[in-house]
């Protein structure tokens, strides 16, 4: 692969943005970092050697950009708590009654709180799998672990969430 074209951007941009949204919990920052990810990918496309899926390579770039942004922000101030806006994918369908919508949002907030309370790497694996839609193989590659590790970590995290939800 020698060039990054519009078709690849259209194919992978949403996945990269969802991944960054899991990390940042900020839609505007996720969008900005998505654009920067593709800019950096264009600059370094010749370094992509095909040893991992292209989407995983892009998310590795995104992860490094996110960590750089965190370091810069940490110098200025502590990151703010995540907003419920980042849970818009958990929003209820329009055909539900208002009471049901409120109940589903409360449930989503409770699940989000339970995920936030998970120790690393459990929360990150759950977000990558459930919200960003990554496969266990992709999660393992992204975090420098095996597919089996990602699978076991995810199921242990689910058990911890269920325990906290009771």
C-alpha positions as CSV (number, residue, x, y, z in Angstrom):
1,X,0.0,0.0,0.0
2,X,1.6,3.2,-1.1
3,X,-1.2,5.7,-0.9
4,X,-4.2,6.4,1.3
5,X,-7.3,7.3,-0.8
6,X,-10.8,8.6,-0.2
7,X,-12.3,5.2,-0.3
8,X,-10.1,4.0,2.6
9,X,-11.0,7.2,4.5
10,X,-14.7,6.5,4.0
11,X,-14.2,2.8,5.0
12,X,-12.2,3.4,8.2
13,X,-13.0,6.9,9.5
14,X,-16.1,5.9,11.4
15,X,-14.3,3.0,13.1
16,X,-11.3,5.2,14.1
17,X,-13.7,7.9,15.4
18,X,-15.7,5.4,17.5
19,X,-12.4,4.1,18.9
20,X,-11.3,7.6,19.8
21,X,-14.7,8.4,21.2
22,X,-14.2,5.5,23.6
23,X,-10.9,6.9,24.6
24,X,-11.7,10.6,24.8
25,X,-15.4,10.6,25.7
26,X,-15.5,13.9,23.8
27,X,-17.0,14.0,20.3
28,X,-15.2,17.1,19.2
29,X,-11.8,15.8,20.3
30,X,-12.5,12.4,18.7
31,X,-13.3,14.2,15.4
32,X,-10.2,16.3,15.6
33,X,-8.0,13.3,16.4
34,X,-9.6,11.3,13.6
35,X,-8.6,13.9,11.1
36,X,-5.1,14.0,12.6
37,X,-4.9,10.2,12.5
38,X,-5.5,10.2,8.7
39,X,-3.1,13.1,8.2
40,X,-0.4,11.1,10.0
41,X,-1.3,7.9,8.2
42,X,-0.9,9.7,4.8
43,X,2.5,11.0,6.0
44,X,3.7,7.5,7.1
45,X,1.8,5.1,4.7
46,X,5.1,3.7,3.5
47,X,5.7,2.3,7.0
48,X,2.6,0.2,6.9
49,X,3.9,-3.3,6.4
50,X,0.7,-5.3,6.4
51,X,1.5,-7.3,9.5
52,X,-1.8,-6.2,11.0
53,X,-5.1,-5.1,9.6
54,X,-5.2,-1.6,8.2
55,X,-7.8,-0.6,10.7
56,X,-5.7,-1.7,13.6
57,X,-2.7,0.2,12.2
58,X,-4.9,3.4,12.0
59,X,-6.1,2.9,15.6
60,X,-2.6,2.5,16.8
61,X,-1.8,5.9,15.3
62,X,-5.0,7.2,16.9
63,X,-4.0,5.8,20.3
64,X,-0.6,7.5,20.1
65,X,-2.2,10.8,19.1
66,X,-4.7,10.5,22.0
67,X,-1.9,9.8,24.5
68,X,0.0,12.8,23.2
69,X,-3.1,15.0,23.6
70,X,-3.5,13.7,27.2
71,X,0.0,14.6,28.1
72,X,-0.5,18.1,26.8
73,X,-3.8,18.5,28.6
74,X,-2.4,17.0,31.8
75,X,0.1,19.8,31.9
76,X,-2.8,22.3,31.8
77,X,-5.5,20.6,33.8
78,X,-7.1,17.3,34.7
79,X,-9.5,15.9,32.2
80,X,-13.2,16.5,32.8
81,X,-15.7,13.7,33.6
82,X,-17.3,12.0,30.5
83,X,-20.7,13.3,29.5
84,X,-23.8,11.4,28.7
85,X,-23.5,12.7,25.1
86,X,-20.8,10.1,24.5
87,X,-23.5,7.4,25.2
88,X,-25.7,8.5,22.3
89,X,-25.4,5.1,20.7
90,X,-27.2,3.8,23.8
91,X,-30.2,6.1,23.1
92,X,-33.6,4.6,23.0
93,X,-35.6,4.2,19.7
94,X,-38.0,7.0,18.9
95,X,-41.1,4.8,19.2
96,X,-40.7,4.3,23.0
97,X,-42.7,6.3,25.5
98,X,-40.9,9.1,27.3
99,X,-40.8,7.1,30.6
100,X,-39.1,4.2,28.8
101,X,-36.6,6.6,27.2
102,X,-35.7,8.0,30.6
103,X,-35.4,4.5,32.0
104,X,-33.1,3.3,29.2
105,X,-30.9,6.4,29.6
106,X,-30.7,5.8,33.4
107,X,-29.7,2.2,32.7
108,X,-27.1,3.4,30.2
109,X,-25.7,5.8,32.7
110,X,-25.5,3.0,35.3
111,X,-23.6,0.8,32.9
112,X,-21.3,3.6,32.0
113,X,-20.6,4.2,35.7
114,X,-19.8,0.5,36.2
115,X,-17.5,0.5,33.2
116,X,-15.7,3.7,34.4
117,X,-15.1,2.0,37.8
118,X,-13.4,-1.0,36.2
119,X,-9.6,-1.1,36.7
120,X,-7.5,-1.0,33.5
121,X,-7.5,-2.8,31.1
122,X,-11.0,-4.1,31.7
123,X,-12.8,-0.9,30.9
124,X,-10.8,-0.2,27.8
125,X,-11.4,-3.7,26.4
126,X,-15.2,-3.4,27.1
127,X,-15.3,-0.1,25.3
128,X,-13.3,-1.3,22.3
129,X,-15.5,-4.4,22.0
130,X,-19.0,-3.0,22.8
131,X,-18.9,0.6,21.7
132,X,-16.2,0.7,19.0
133,X,-17.0,-2.8,17.5
134,X,-13.5,-4.2,17.4
135,X,-13.0,-7.9,17.2
136,X,-11.0,-9.7,19.9
137,X,-8.1,-10.2,17.5
138,X,-8.1,-6.4,16.8
139,X,-8.3,-5.5,20.5
140,X,-5.4,-7.9,21.3
141,X,-3.3,-6.4,18.5
142,X,-4.1,-2.9,19.5
143,X,-3.2,-3.5,23.1
144,X,-0.1,-5.6,22.3
145,X,-1.7,-8.8,23.6
146,X,-3.2,-12.0,22.2
147,X,-6.7,-12.6,20.9
148,X,-7.3,-15.0,23.8
149,X,-6.2,-12.4,26.4
150,X,-8.7,-9.9,24.9
151,X,-11.5,-12.5,25.0
152,X,-10.8,-13.5,28.6
153,X,-10.4,-9.9,29.8
154,X,-13.7,-9.0,28.1
155,X,-15.6,-11.8,29.8
156,X,-14.0,-11.1,33.2
157,X,-15.0,-7.4,32.7
158,X,-18.6,-8.4,31.9
159,X,-18.7,-10.4,35.1
160,X,-17.4,-7.5,37.1
161,X,-20.0,-5.2,35.5
162,X,-22.8,-7.6,36.3
163,X,-21.6,-7.9,39.9
164,X,-21.6,-4.1,40.3
165,X,-25.0,-3.7,38.7
166,X,-26.6,-6.1,41.2
